[in-house]
Amino acid sequence: MEKQDKIIVCQDCGEEFTFTVREQEFYEEKGFTNEPKRCKNCRDKRKSEKRNFQSNEM
């Protein structure tokens, strides 16, 4: 079956985002089994918050 782009709703902001065929292939190559739950903006924001938290712990 041919892959297709998927529309997913971000669990943080509630906005829809597209999980492209290319992204799906990338996830498969990396061995990821779950689809993303957050849009790119929310993923980037979360990564930034994690980095800031870790740097404040030192």
PyMOL Python script that loads the backbone (N, CA, C, O; Angstrom):
from pymol import cmd

cmd.read_pdbstr("""\
ATOM      1  N   MET A   1       0.838  -1.190   0.000  1.00  0.00           N
ATOM      2  CA  MET A   1       0.000   0.000   0.000  1.00  0.00           C
ATOM      3  C   MET A   1       0.880   1.250   0.000  1.00  0.00           C
ATOM      4  O   MET A   1       1.847   1.335   0.757  1.00  0.00           O
ATOM      5  N   GLU A   2       0.549   2.189  -0.828  1.00  0.00           N
ATOM      6  CA  GLU A   2       1.328   3.410  -0.952  1.00  0.00           C
ATOM      7  C   GLU A   2       1.061   4.341   0.228  1.00  0.00           C
ATOM      8  O   GLU A   2      -0.082   4.544   0.637  1.00  0.00           O
ATOM      9  N   LYS A   3       2.141   4.897   0.762  1.00  0.00           N
ATOM     10  CA  LYS A   3       2.006   5.841   1.871  1.00  0.00           C
ATOM     11  C   LYS A   3       1.378   7.143   1.380  1.00  0.00           C
ATOM     12  O   LYS A   3       1.506   7.520   0.215  1.00  0.00           O
ATOM     13  N   GLN A   4       0.698   7.813   2.303  1.00  0.00           N
ATOM     14  CA  GLN A   4       0.123   9.121   2.007  1.00  0.00           C
ATOM     15  C   GLN A   4       0.414  10.051   3.177  1.00  0.00           C
ATOM     16  O   GLN A   4       0.618   9.603   4.306  1.00  0.00           O
ATOM     17  N   ASP A   5       0.432  11.355   2.893  1.00  0.00           N
ATOM     18  CA  ASP A   5       0.555  12.334   3.964  1.00  0.00           C
ATOM     19  C   ASP A   5      -0.596  12.134   4.950  1.00  0.00           C
ATOM     20  O   ASP A   5      -1.711  11.791   4.555  1.00  0.00           O
ATOM     21  N   LYS A   6      -0.316  12.352   6.229  1.00  0.00           N
ATOM     22  CA  LYS A   6      -1.348  12.213   7.262  1.00  0.00           C
ATOM     23  C   LYS A   6      -1.530  13.554   7.963  1.00  0.00           C
ATOM     24  O   LYS A   6      -0.565  14.277   8.213  1.00  0.00           O
ATOM     25  N   ILE A   7      -2.762  13.868   8.270  1.00  0.00           N
ATOM     26  CA  ILE A   7      -3.067  15.060   9.056  1.00  0.00           C
ATOM     27  C   ILE A   7      -3.194  14.619  10.515  1.00  0.00           C
ATOM     28  O   ILE A   7      -3.968  13.718  10.838  1.00  0.00           O
ATOM     29  N   ILE A   8      -2.419  15.269  11.389  1.00  0.00           N
ATOM     30  CA  ILE A   8      -2.402  14.939  12.816  1.00  0.00           C
ATOM     31  C   ILE A   8      -2.716  16.215  13.591  1.00  0.00           C
ATOM     32  O   ILE A   8      -2.323  17.305  13.176  1.00  0.00           O
ATOM     33  N   VAL A   9      -3.421  16.085  14.710  1.00  0.00           N
ATOM     34  CA  VAL A   9      -3.717  17.226  15.575  1.00  0.00           C
ATOM     35  C   VAL A   9      -2.692  17.244  16.704  1.00  0.00           C
ATOM     36  O   VAL A   9      -2.518  16.248  17.408  1.00  0.00           O
ATOM     37  N   CYS A  10      -2.019  18.371  16.874  1.00  0.00           N
ATOM     38  CA  CYS A  10      -0.997  18.541  17.903  1.00  0.00           C
ATOM     39  C   CYS A  10      -1.630  18.425  19.289  1.00  0.00           C
ATOM     40  O   CYS A  10      -2.654  19.050  19.561  1.00  0.00           O
ATOM     41  N   GLN A  11      -1.013  17.617  20.170  1.00  0.00           N
ATOM     42  CA  GLN A  11      -1.572  17.430  21.501  1.00  0.00           C
ATOM     43  C   GLN A  11      -1.364  18.650  22.388  1.00  0.00           C
ATOM     44  O   GLN A  11      -2.044  18.789  23.405  1.00  0.00           O
ATOM     45  N   ASP A  12      -0.439  19.539  22.026  1.00  0.00           N
ATOM     46  CA  ASP A  12      -0.192  20.727  22.850  1.00  0.00           C
ATOM     47  C   ASP A  12      -1.045  21.921  22.437  1.00  0.00           C
ATOM     48  O   ASP A  12      -1.729  22.516  23.269  1.00  0.00           O
ATOM     49  N   CYS A  13      -1.003  22.275  21.139  1.00  0.00           N
ATOM     50  CA  CYS A  13      -1.683  23.495  20.703  1.00  0.00           C
ATOM     51  C   CYS A  13      -3.019  23.224  20.004  1.00  0.00           C
ATOM     52  O   CYS A  13      -3.816  24.142  19.813  1.00  0.00           O
ATOM     53  N   GLY A  14      -3.262  21.966  19.621  1.00  0.00           N
ATOM     54  CA  GLY A  14      -4.527  21.620  18.971  1.00  0.00           C
ATOM     55  C   GLY A  14      -4.578  21.937  17.485  1.00  0.00           C
ATOM     56  O   GLY A  14      -5.604  21.716  16.843  1.00  0.00           O
ATOM     57  N   GLU A  15      -3.485  22.453  16.930  1.00  0.00           N
ATOM     58  CA  GLU A  15      -3.450  22.760  15.497  1.00  0.00           C
ATOM     59  C   GLU A  15      -3.180  21.492  14.697  1.00  0.00           C
ATOM     60  O   GLU A  15      -2.504  20.578  15.170  1.00  0.00           O
ATOM     61  N   GLU A  16      -3.714  21.447  13.487  1.00  0.00           N
ATOM     62  CA  GLU A  16      -3.428  20.337  12.590  1.00  0.00           C
ATOM     63  C   GLU A  16      -2.082  20.557  11.921  1.00  0.00           C
ATOM     64  O   GLU A  16      -1.712  21.686  11.601  1.00  0.00           O
ATOM     65  N   PHE A  17      -1.346  19.456  11.711  1.00  0.00           N
ATOM     66  CA  PHE A  17      -0.106  19.523  10.947  1.00  0.00           C
ATOM     67  C   PHE A  17      -0.017  18.280  10.077  1.00  0.00           C
ATOM     68  O   PHE A  17      -0.673  17.274  10.344  1.00  0.00           O
ATOM     69  N   THR A  18       0.792  18.356   9.044  1.00  0.00           N
ATOM     70  CA  THR A  18       0.925  17.260   8.096  1.00  0.00           C
ATOM     71  C   THR A  18       2.167  16.438   8.422  1.00  0.00           C
ATOM     72  O   THR A  18       3.268  16.973   8.547  1.00  0.00           O
ATOM     73  N   PHE A  19       1.970  15.135   8.557  1.00  0.00           N
ATOM     74  CA  PHE A  19       3.057  14.170   8.708  1.00  0.00           C
ATOM     75  C   PHE A  19       3.290  13.608   7.313  1.00  0.00           C
ATOM     76  O   PHE A  19       2.592  12.695   6.871  1.00  0.00           O
ATOM     77  N   THR A  20       4.284  14.169   6.627  1.00  0.00           N
ATOM     78  CA  THR A  20       4.485  13.863   5.213  1.00  0.00           C
ATOM     79  C   THR A  20       5.022  12.450   5.004  1.00  0.00           C
ATOM     80  O   THR A  20       5.539  11.823   5.928  1.00  0.00           O
ATOM     81  N   VAL A  21       4.889  11.972   3.788  1.00  0.00           N
ATOM     82  CA  VAL A  21       5.422  10.662   3.421  1.00  0.00           C
ATOM     83  C   VAL A  21       6.931  10.642   3.691  1.00  0.00           C
ATOM     84  O   VAL A  21       7.457   9.659   4.213  1.00  0.00           O
ATOM     85  N   ARG A  22       7.610  11.708   3.342  1.00  0.00           N
ATOM     86  CA  ARG A  22       9.063  11.789   3.563  1.00  0.00           C
ATOM     87  C   ARG A  22       9.392  11.687   5.052  1.00  0.00           C
ATOM     88  O   ARG A  22      10.336  10.992   5.428  1.00  0.00           O
ATOM     89  N   GLU A  23       8.626  12.370   5.900  1.00  0.00           N
ATOM     90  CA  GLU A  23       8.842  12.281   7.347  1.00  0.00           C
ATOM     91  C   GLU A  23       8.555  10.867   7.845  1.00  0.00           C
ATOM     92  O   GLU A  23       9.278  10.352   8.698  1.00  0.00           O
ATOM     93  N   GLN A  24       7.514  10.242   7.324  1.00  0.00           N
ATOM     94  CA  GLN A  24       7.186   8.866   7.711  1.00  0.00           C
ATOM     95  C   GLN A  24       8.335   7.924   7.368  1.00  0.00           C
ATOM     96  O   GLN A  24       8.675   7.043   8.157  1.00  0.00           O
ATOM     97  N   GLU A  25       8.927   8.107   6.203  1.00  0.00           N
ATOM     98  CA  GLU A  25      10.063   7.279   5.798  1.00  0.00           C
ATOM     99  C   GLU A  25      11.259   7.522   6.708  1.00  0.00           C
ATOM    100  O   GLU A  25      11.962   6.578   7.068  1.00  0.00           O
ATOM    101  N   PHE A  26      11.500   8.782   7.087  1.00  0.00           N
ATOM    102  CA  PHE A  26      12.587   9.117   8.002  1.00  0.00           C
ATOM    103  C   PHE A  26      12.381   8.424   9.349  1.00  0.00           C
ATOM    104  O   PHE A  26      13.316   7.849   9.905  1.00  0.00           O
ATOM    105  N   TYR A  27      11.164   8.480   9.864  1.00  0.00           N
ATOM    106  CA  TYR A  27      10.852   7.829  11.142  1.00  0.00           C
ATOM    107  C   TYR A  27      11.128   6.327  11.047  1.00  0.00           C
ATOM    108  O   TYR A  27      11.690   5.742  11.973  1.00  0.00           O
ATOM    109  N   GLU A  28      10.740   5.706   9.943  1.00  0.00           N
ATOM    110  CA  GLU A  28      10.983   4.275   9.754  1.00  0.00           C
ATOM    111  C   GLU A  28      12.472   3.967   9.726  1.00  0.00           C
ATOM    112  O   GLU A  28      12.915   2.998  10.343  1.00  0.00           O
ATOM    113  N   GLU A  29      13.254   4.785   9.010  1.00  0.00           N
ATOM    114  CA  GLU A  29      14.702   4.589   8.922  1.00  0.00           C
ATOM    115  C   GLU A  29      15.355   4.659  10.297  1.00  0.00           C
ATOM    116  O   GLU A  29      16.294   3.916  10.582  1.00  0.00           O
ATOM    117  N   LYS A  30      14.858   5.549  11.142  1.00  0.00           N
ATOM    118  CA  LYS A  30      15.423   5.723  12.484  1.00  0.00           C
ATOM    119  C   LYS A  30      14.890   4.699  13.481  1.00  0.00           C
ATOM    120  O   LYS A  30      15.361   4.637  14.617  1.00  0.00           O
ATOM    121  N   GLY A  31      13.922   3.905  13.071  1.00  0.00           N
ATOM    122  CA  GLY A  31      13.365   2.885  13.943  1.00  0.00           C
ATOM    123  C   GLY A  31      12.293   3.403  14.892  1.00  0.00           C
ATOM    124  O   GLY A  31      11.923   2.714  15.842  1.00  0.00           O
ATOM    125  N   PHE A  32      11.792   4.609  14.643  1.00  0.00           N
ATOM    126  CA  PHE A  32      10.724   5.162  15.476  1.00  0.00           C
ATOM    127  C   PHE A  32       9.425   4.445  15.136  1.00  0.00           C
ATOM    128  O   PHE A  32       9.101   4.262  13.963  1.00  0.00           O
ATOM    129  N   THR A  33       8.684   4.043  16.156  1.00  0.00           N
ATOM    130  CA  THR A  33       7.446   3.296  15.920  1.00  0.00           C
ATOM    131  C   THR A  33       6.200   4.145  16.112  1.00  0.00           C
ATOM    132  O   THR A  33       5.121   3.764  15.658  1.00  0.00           O
ATOM    133  N   ASN A  34       6.327   5.285  16.776  1.00  0.00           N
ATOM    134  CA  ASN A  34       5.175   6.150  17.024  1.00  0.00           C
ATOM    135  C   ASN A  34       5.190   7.362  16.107  1.00  0.00           C
ATOM    136  O   ASN A  34       6.248   7.882  15.755  1.00  0.00           O
ATOM    137  N   GLU A  35       4.011   7.796  15.734  1.00  0.00           N
ATOM    138  CA  GLU A  35       3.890   9.036  14.961  1.00  0.00           C
ATOM    139  C   GLU A  35       4.106  10.219  15.901  1.00  0.00           C
ATOM    140  O   GLU A  35       3.926  10.088  17.111  1.00  0.00           O
ATOM    141  N   PRO A  36       4.492  11.373  15.355  1.00  0.00           N
ATOM    142  CA  PRO A  36       4.662  12.543  16.211  1.00  0.00           C
ATOM    143  C   PRO A  36       3.322  12.963  16.809  1.00  0.00           C
ATOM    144  O   PRO A  36       2.271  12.784  16.194  1.00  0.00           O
ATOM    145  N   LYS A  37       3.373  13.523  18.014  1.00  0.00           N
ATOM    146  CA  LYS A  37       2.162  13.991  18.689  1.00  0.00           C
ATOM    147  C   LYS A  37       2.096  15.513  18.720  1.00  0.00           C
ATOM    148  O   LYS A  37       1.059  16.096  19.039  1.00  0.00           O
ATOM    149  N   ARG A  38       3.210  16.142  18.386  1.00  0.00           N
ATOM    150  CA  ARG A  38       3.293  17.599  18.425  1.00  0.00           C
ATOM    151  C   ARG A  38       3.735  18.147  17.073  1.00  0.00           C
ATOM    152  O   ARG A  38       4.490  17.502  16.344  1.00  0.00           O
ATOM    153  N   CYS A  39       3.253  19.351  16.748  1.00  0.00           N
ATOM    154  CA  CYS A  39       3.687  20.030  15.525  1.00  0.00           C
ATOM    155  C   CYS A  39       5.138  20.495  15.708  1.00  0.00           C
ATOM    156  O   CYS A  39       5.669  20.465  16.818  1.00  0.00           O
ATOM    157  N   LYS A  40       5.756  20.914  14.634  1.00  0.00           N
ATOM    158  CA  LYS A  40       7.160  21.330  14.693  1.00  0.00           C
ATOM    159  C   LYS A  40       7.376  22.468  15.676  1.00  0.00           C
ATOM    160  O   LYS A  40       8.350  22.450  16.428  1.00  0.00           O
ATOM    161  N   ASN A  41       6.493  23.455  15.687  1.00  0.00           N
ATOM    162  CA  ASN A  41       6.663  24.577  16.614  1.00  0.00           C
ATOM    163  C   ASN A  41       6.633  24.118  18.059  1.00  0.00           C
ATOM    164  O   ASN A  41       7.452  24.561  18.863  1.00  0.00           O
ATOM    165  N   CYS A  42       5.700  23.232  18.405  1.00  0.00           N
ATOM    166  CA  CYS A  42       5.599  22.743  19.780  1.00  0.00           C
ATOM    167  C   CYS A  42       6.768  21.832  20.129  1.00  0.00           C
ATOM    168  O   CYS A  42       7.239  21.843  21.266  1.00  0.00           O
ATOM    169  N   ARG A  43       7.247  21.034  19.157  1.00  0.00           N
ATOM    170  CA  ARG A  43       8.424  20.183  19.402  1.00  0.00           C
ATOM    171  C   ARG A  43       9.637  21.058  19.679  1.00  0.00           C
ATOM    172  O   ARG A  43      10.391  20.800  20.618  1.00  0.00           O
ATOM    173  N   ASP A  44       9.829  22.099  18.860  1.00  0.00           N
ATOM    174  CA  ASP A  44      10.967  23.003  19.050  1.00  0.00           C
ATOM    175  C   ASP A  44      10.882  23.718  20.393  1.00  0.00           C
ATOM    176  O   ASP A  44      11.885  23.860  21.091  1.00  0.00           O
ATOM    177  N   LYS A  45       9.687  24.164  20.748  1.00  0.00           N
ATOM    178  CA  LYS A  45       9.486  24.857  22.023  1.00  0.00           C
ATOM    179  C   LYS A  45       9.822  23.924  23.190  1.00  0.00           C
ATOM    180  O   LYS A  45      10.480  24.329  24.148  1.00  0.00           O
ATOM    181  N   ARG A  46       9.368  22.682  23.102  1.00  0.00           N
ATOM    182  CA  ARG A  46       9.615  21.696  24.157  1.00  0.00           C
ATOM    183  C   ARG A  46      11.109  21.390  24.287  1.00  0.00           C
ATOM    184  O   ARG A  46      11.622  21.284  25.401  1.00  0.00           O
ATOM    185  N   LYS A  47      11.808  21.249  23.162  1.00  0.00           N
ATOM    186  CA  LYS A  47      13.254  21.002  23.185  1.00  0.00           C
ATOM    187  C   LYS A  47      13.980  22.169  23.835  1.00  0.00           C
ATOM    188  O   LYS A  47      14.894  21.974  24.636  1.00  0.00           O
ATOM    189  N   SER A  48      13.568  23.384  23.487  1.00  0.00           N
ATOM    190  CA  SER A  48      14.184  24.581  24.054  1.00  0.00           C
ATOM    191  C   SER A  48      13.988  24.640  25.566  1.00  0.00           C
ATOM    192  O   SER A  48      14.910  24.968  26.312  1.00  0.00           O
ATOM    193  N   GLU A  49      12.774  24.319  26.004  1.00  0.00           N
ATOM    194  CA  GLU A  49      12.493  24.326  27.446  1.00  0.00           C
ATOM    195  C   GLU A  49      13.324  23.279  28.168  1.00  0.00           C
ATOM    196  O   GLU A  49      13.802  23.531  29.274  1.00  0.00           O
ATOM    197  N   LYS A  50      13.505  22.104  27.564  1.00  0.00           N
ATOM    198  CA  LYS A  50      14.328  21.050  28.163  1.00  0.00           C
ATOM    199  C   LYS A  50      15.779  21.508  28.289  1.00  0.00           C
ATOM    200  O   LYS A  50      16.412  21.316  29.327  1.00  0.00           O
ATOM    201  N   ARG A  51      16.305  22.122  27.207  1.00  0.00           N
ATOM    202  CA  ARG A  51      17.695  22.609  27.248  1.00  0.00           C
ATOM    203  C   ARG A  51      17.875  23.659  28.328  1.00  0.00           C
ATOM    204  O   ARG A  51      18.859  23.628  29.067  1.00  0.00           O
ATOM    205  N   ASN A  52      16.930  24.591  28.428  1.00  0.00           N
ATOM    206  CA  ASN A  52      17.033  25.633  29.440  1.00  0.00           C
ATOM    207  C   ASN A  52      16.963  25.045  30.837  1.00  0.00           C
ATOM    208  O   ASN A  52      17.681  25.501  31.727  1.00  0.00           O
ATOM    209  N   PHE A  53      16.124  24.051  31.053  1.00  0.00           N
ATOM    210  CA  PHE A  53      16.006  23.415  32.353  1.00  0.00           C
ATOM    211  C   PHE A  53      17.300  22.710  32.713  1.00  0.00           C
ATOM    212  O   PHE A  53      17.778  22.826  33.841  1.00  0.00           O
ATOM    213  N   GLN A  54      17.874  21.976  31.761  1.00  0.00           N
ATOM    214  CA  GLN A  54      19.124  21.247  32.019  1.00  0.00           C
ATOM    215  C   GLN A  54      20.270  22.195  32.295  1.00  0.00           C
ATOM    216  O   GLN A  54      21.092  21.913  33.167  1.00  0.00           O
ATOM    217  N   SER A  55      20.357  23.304  31.588  1.00  0.00           N
ATOM    218  CA  SER A  55      21.453  24.251  31.809  1.00  0.00           C
ATOM    219  C   SER A  55      21.287  24.967  33.152  1.00  0.00           C
ATOM    220  O   SER A  55      22.284  25.379  33.746  1.00  0.00           O
ATOM    221  N   ASN A  56      20.074  25.123  33.638  1.00  0.00           N
ATOM    222  CA  ASN A  56      19.854  25.748  34.933  1.00  0.00           C
ATOM    223  C   ASN A  56      20.175  24.812  36.096  1.00  0.00           C
ATOM    224  O   ASN A  56      20.413  25.280  37.209  1.00  0.00           O
ATOM    225  N   GLU A  57      20.187  23.498  35.859  1.00  0.00           N
ATOM    226  CA  GLU A  57      20.479  22.542  36.904  1.00  0.00           C
ATOM    227  C   GLU A  57      21.966  22.532  37.263  1.00  0.00           C
ATOM    228  O   GLU A  57      22.323  22.192  38.391  1.00  0.00           O
ATOM    229  N   MET A  58      22.826  22.894  36.332  1.00  0.00           N
ATOM    230  CA  MET A  58      24.276  22.810  36.551  1.00  0.00           C
ATOM    231  C   MET A  58      24.790  23.896  37.417  1.00  0.00           C
ATOM    232  O   MET A  58      25.989  23.954  37.688  1.00  0.00           O
TER     233      MET A  58
END
""", "prot")
cmd.dss("prot")
cmd.show_as("cartoon", "prot")
cmd.util.cbc("prot")
cmd.orient("prot")
